Amino acid sequence: MLKKSKFNHFLPRPDGKVIAYNSWTGGLALMEPDKYQDYCYLVSHPEEIDSLSQKEKYRDLVSKLKMGRFLID
């Protein structure tokens, strides 16, 4: 089951984008506001992350979050 990493840190920018950093892996990403909202939705429903990750809306985002280790098994 996927879950959020406890090493995630997020810093909102004045332009609405969010800097995402994983202190365990050094993963760094610049997230659009809508993608950050999608991330927040996913992690607020941990029991549904696996099923939501199969939906087209979340598939690419979840793949990238897993690659940066923002979401872990």
C-alpha positions in Angstrom: 0.0 0.0 0.0 1.4 3.4 -1.0 1.8 6.1 1.7 3.4 9.5 2.0 7.0 9.6 3.0 7.7 11.2 6.4 10.7 13.0 4.9 8.5 15.2 2.6 8.7 18.9 2.9 6.8 21.5 0.9 7.4 25.2 0.4 4.8 27.3 -1.3 6.1 30.0 -3.6 4.5 33.4 -4.2 3.5 32.4 -7.7 1.4 29.5 -6.4 3.8 26.7 -7.3 5.1 24.5 -4.5 8.7 23.3 -4.0 8.6 19.6 -2.9 11.7 18.2 -1.2 12.3 14.7 0.1 15.1 14.9 2.7 15.8 11.1 2.6 16.4 10.8 -1.1 17.2 14.4 -2.0 14.2 14.3 -4.4 13.3 17.8 -5.5 10.3 18.9 -7.6 8.5 22.0 -8.6 4.7 21.3 -8.4 2.0 23.2 -10.2 -0.8 24.2 -7.7 -3.3 21.7 -9.1 -0.8 18.9 -8.8 0.0 19.8 -5.2 -3.8 19.8 -4.5 -4.0 16.4 -6.1 -1.1 15.2 -3.9 -2.9 16.6 -0.8 -6.0 14.8 -1.7 -4.2 11.5 -2.3 -2.4 11.6 1.1 -5.5 12.6 2.9 -7.1 9.4 1.7 -4.3 6.8 2.3 -6.6 3.8 2.1 -7.5 4.9 -1.5 -4.1 5.8 -2.9 -3.6 2.5 -4.7 -7.0 2.5 -6.4 -6.8 6.2 -7.2 -3.4 5.7 -8.8 -5.0 3.6 -11.5 -7.3 6.5 -12.5 -6.0 8.6 -15.5 -6.2 11.8 -13.4 -3.6 10.6 -10.9 -1.6 7.9 -12.8 1.2 10.2 -14.1 1.4 12.2 -10.8 1.6 9.0 -8.7 4.3 7.6 -10.9 6.4 10.8 -10.5 5.8 10.9 -6.8 7.0 7.3 -6.4 10.1 8.1 -8.5 11.0 10.9 -6.2 10.1 8.8 -3.2 7.4 11.3 -2.1 5.1 8.2 -2.1 6.5 4.9 -0.8 5.4 1.3 -0.5 
